[in-house]
């Protein structure tokens, strides 16, 4: 690679394999990185191994070798590890998933061959098939343990990576719908990426998946896939079709490939799509902003706007806390405020489709009695899912005259279902 600073890196942490891409500024494209010197092998097994003799970790093909030949301790697959919260025993010590993931990141990033990778990285974007709350927490903590500040990393699932990859290509490949066939051996899943150009911002949506099982015999497999393509594409106009996963081969897909290419549709096959999509996402968000006027409607999207009416610099104003249109694991806010003749917080919430903003109150029971404007609070909002927002309020007191009581209030709220709020 020819990049040594301001690196934009995409990492695909798949269920079985890991891939890395980096943005080649000279060629102006995302490039896959070989995981084996002198070869075009872009996938590395997602395993991590502890080397007892060296008291360190290794990953991928090296992990398999040391576990098989040198007595290394195979810990497991990093994707599976990060799907759980349980600690694991490694050489007599307990290790958390985020600790193991941090070791995995440090080792896998060595393939880039860059000195001081943290300092020279502008953005690290990690993508996985899906992102649960547990995975998000493990990935976030791991990135920070590995040395990446919050501003230097981002997370996304395969659906969003597909969006960035598809719209990062030439416009003629996505000016209409884009089809996606994901193979997993004998199972194939179809999803359609649709673009609503009449909306502002332009709305891009991944439709719900449709799946089928294919026979293992080549001729029957071709016939069954042909029928599935005919059913899923129908007579709609598609600019292009992307095929990913293990289980597709042009050798058996004789008739189905002809149907895929019908009406001038461009068909692409490859397994580096998600790492490249993650890499393109980092480039677009931090530098190009070509998709600024587009919004991807993912299942992880927070749609509500949340703020408060305050006095800012002495004047009444609306103070925004959370802006809708971002994934839940990217949404958060923190501020400090002074109460003025009130013992509760009132949030102003804007919900799509509703013309009037609603006000949601949070009572601060047991708030110490003090003179007006002598209670300072810390307020933090953090989403724990696309619908659930956790509010944490801390009493900071007011200088030496009114020390903090140490009191903390927590509440879990769904802004569009506030009558179902749960006290944490």
N, C-alpha and C positions, 0 to 999 in steps of 0.2 A: 504494500500500500504506500501511497505517496503523501498521506496526511500525517502530520505530526502534532498539530495543535488545533484547537477549536473543533475537536472531533465530535461528530454526530454519529451515534452508534445505535443500531437496532438489534435486540436480542430476542429470539423466539425460544421461550422455554416451553417446549411441547411435552406431551405426555410421555414420549419415549426419547426424543432427540432435541438437541439444542443447535441453533444456527446463529451466526453473527453476520451483520452487514454494517458497512460504514459508508458515509457519503463521500464520494470521490468528487471533490470540487473542480478538478480539472476536466473530468469527463461529464460533470454535472448529472451524476446518477448514483443510485445506491448500488454498491458492489458487495457480493457475497464473499466471505473470507473462508479460504480452505482450512479445514480442521486437521489436515494431515499434510506435512511438508511435501511439496512436489507432486501433489495430486489435486483433483477437482472434487474431493470429498468435502461437501459443505455441511454435512450433518455429523454431529458428535453425540454419542450416547449420553443421556442426561444423568449419568451416575456420578457419585462422589465417593472417594476412597480415602481412608486415613492410613498414612504410611508410618508404621510404628518406629522403624529405624531412624527416619528423618524427623519424626514428630511434626509432620505437616500433612497437607491434603493434595490430592490430584483428582482430575476430572476427565470424563470422556474416555477415549481409547486408552489413555495412560492409566486411568483408574481401573479399567478392565484388566490391563496387563499386570499391574502391581497386585491386584487381588488374586489373580490366577497364578502368577509365577513367583511373586516376592513376599507372600504372606501378609499383604495389606488387608485392612479391614474394610470390606465393601459395606458402606452405610446404606446405600439405596439410591432410588431415583429422586432427584431434587424436586420434580413436580409433585410427586406423591408426598414427599416430606413436607412441602409447604402447604399442602391441602389440610394439614392437621396442626393442632396446637400442642400435642404431646411432645415432651422432651425425649431424646434418644440417648442410649448408653453408647459411648464411643471410648474404647480403651479405658473403661472404668470411670469415666466422667460423664456427667449429664450435659447434653448440648441441646439448645433450643433450635427449632426450625430456622429462625432468623439468623442464628449464628452459623449454621451449616450453609445457608443460602449465601451469607456474606463471604464465606470461604470459597464457595462455588463461583461467585462473581469474580473474586480476585483472580482465581485460577483461569477461568475461561477468558477473561480479558487480556491475559498474558499472550494469547494467540495474536493479538494486534501488534505485538513487538514494540510498544511505545513506553518510553521511560516516563515515570510519574503520570500514570494514566488518569488519575483523579484531576490533577492540575490541567492537563491538556484536553480534557473532555468538556465539551459545551453542553451536550445532552446525551443521556443514556435512556433509551426507551425500551421497556420490557413488555413483551406481548405473550399471552397465553391463551389456550382455547377458551377459557372462561375465567372469571375472576370472582371468587366468593369473598366474603368479608375476611375470612381467615387468611386466604392467600394475599389479599391486599395488605393486611397488617404485617404479614411475614415479609413480603417483598419490600414494603416501605422501611421497616426496621432494618432489613438486610442491607439495603442501599445506603442507609445512614451509617450502619456499622462498617461498611466497606469504605466509607469516606465521602460519599456523594451527598451534598446538601439537597434540600427539597427543590431548590431551583434547578438542579442539575439532572433530575431524573423524572420520568413520567411512566405511567402504566396504562395499558389498554388490552382489550380482549381481541380475539381474532376478527370479530365482526368489524370493529373500528379499524384494525390494521388493513382489512380488505378494502374498506372505504378509502383510506389514504392511498393505498396502492393503486386502486382502480382510477381514482381521480388524479393521481400523479402521473398518469400516462397521457399520450396524445388525445386531444379532445374527441377525435372521431371514434375512439374506442369506448367512450362512455357518454356520448351525447344522447343516447337512449338508454334503455335498461341494460344492466350487466348481469349475466347469469353465472352462478358459481356451483360447480359439482365437486363435492368433497368426498373422496373415496377413503374407506377404512376397510381394506381387504374386500370382503364380499358385500359390504354395505356401501351405498352411495346416497348422499344427502344433497338436495338442491335448495339453494336460496337465491332470491332475486333482489338486486339492488336497484331501487327506483329513485328517480329524481323529479321533484316537483319544481319546475323552473318558474312557475307563476307565483310562487310564494316568496316573501322577503323576510328573513333570509331564505335562500333556496334550501328546501328541505330534502334530505337524502335519507332513505329508510331501507333497512334490510328486512325483507318479509320473512314470515315464519318458515321454518324448514319443512321440507317434504322428503321422506326417505323410502328406500326400497332395498330388498335383498336381491343379489344377483347370483346366478348359478356359477359354479367354478369352471364348468366346461366352456371353452372358448366360443363355440358357435352359438350355444344357448345364451351365454353371457352377452354376446353382441346383440342378439335379438331382444333380450330383456332390457338392455340399456337403451336400445333404439326406441322401444316403446316408452320408456321412462322419459327420454329426451322429448319425444313427440308430445307426451302428456304435459310436461313442465314448461316447455318453450311454447308449444301451441303455435298460433299464428301471430303472436306478438312480435314486435320489432325489437331485437336486441343488437346493440352495437358490438358486443364481444361476449365471449364465454371463457371463464377461467376454470381450470381443472387442477385439483390438488390431491395429495394423499397417495397412499400405496394401494394398488389394486387396479389402476388404469394402465392399459398398454395399447398402443396403436396397432400392434400385431393382431389382436383379437377384435379391436373396435373398428372393423372395416366399414360396415354399413352405418353405424352410429356416428362415426366421424364425418361421413358425408352429410348426414342430417344436421350435425352441429354446425357445419360450415355453410349450410343452406342460407340463401338470401344475403350472401356476402358477409356473414358473421365472421369475425376474427376469433380464432380459438387459440388459447395459450395453455400450456401445461408445464407445471413446475412446482417444486416444494419449498422454494425460498421466498414465496410471496409475502408471508407474514413478517419475516425479519426485514424485508425490504420496505413493507408498508410501515413498520414501526420507525424505520430510519427516515422515510419520507415525511412521516408525521413530525418528527423532531425538526427537520429542516423547514417544513412549512410553518409550524407554530412559532419557531424562534426567529426565522429569517424571512422566508419568502412571503408568507401570509396570502398565498394565492387563493386559499379556500376560506378567507375571512368572511365572505358573503354567503357561506354554506353552513348548514347545521346538520350534523349526523344524529338522527333520532335513535340512539341506542337504548337498550333496556336499562343501562346504568345512568341515564341522563336525569339530572335534577331539573325540573321545569319551573319551579317556583322562584320568585324573587323575594328576598327577606331583608327588611331593614327596620329602622326605628326613627321616630320623630324626636329630634333632640335640639338643644341649643348648641350650636357650633360657633365658636368665636363670638359668643354673645347674641347671635341671631338664630331664630327658629329655622330648622332645615331638616330635610329627610336624609338620614345617614344610611347608605346601602351596606349591608353585611354580606349577603349571598346573592350572586347573580345567576339566574337560571341559564341553562344551555351548556353546562359542564358535567362531566361524570361525577358521581357522588364522592368518589375517593379523591377528587381534586377540589372539592368544595369545603371551605372552612373559613372561619373569621374569628378575630380576637380584638378586643378593644377594652379600654377602661372608661368608666363613666361615674358621674356624681349624681346621686338621687336628689331631685328637687321636688319636695312636698309630695312624695309618693312612697309606697312600700311595695310596689310591684313593677315589673317590666312589661311593656306593651310592644309587641312586634307587629310591624306592618307587612302584610303578606300579599303578594300579587300572584294570582293563580291563572294560568292560561284558560281562556274561554270565559272568564268572569270579568265583567266590566268594572266592578268596584273592588278596591282592595279591602281585605278584611283585617281586623285587629285581633290579635291573640295575646291574652294576658298571662303572665306567669307570676303567681304570688310568691313572696319571699317571707314565709312564715318564720317567726322567731327572730326577725331582724332587730338588732339592738336599737334601743331608743336613743337618738342623738338629736341635737339641733339640726334644723334644715340645712342641706348642702354640706353636711359633714360626714356623709357616708360614701366612701369610694368603693366601687365594685370592679372586679375583673369579670369580663363576659367572654365566653368561648362557645362557638357553634361548630359542631363537627358532625358530618353525616356518617352514619354507620351502615346505611344501605341507600338505595335510590329514593326511598320514601321516609326513612326514619332519621331525624336529626336530634342529636344529643346536645342539650344546653347545659353548660356548667357555669355557675355564678359563684364567685368567691368574695367574701367580705375582706377588704384591704384596710379597713379603718380609715383614720384621717390624721396622719402624723402622730406625734407623741401624746397629744391631748386625747385622742380617741383611738387607741390601738386596735388592731384587728381582733375580732372575736374568734377567728379561725373557722367560722361557719361557712359551709359549702352547700349550695343547692344544685340538684341535678334533676333534669326532666327529659324524657324521651317523647318527642312530638312528631306527629304527622300533620303538616300544616293544613292539608285539605280534609282532615278528619279530627279536628281538634277536640271534639267531644270524647274521643277515645284515648286521650293522653294518659300516659302511664308514669307514675312517679318512679324514678330510678332509685 
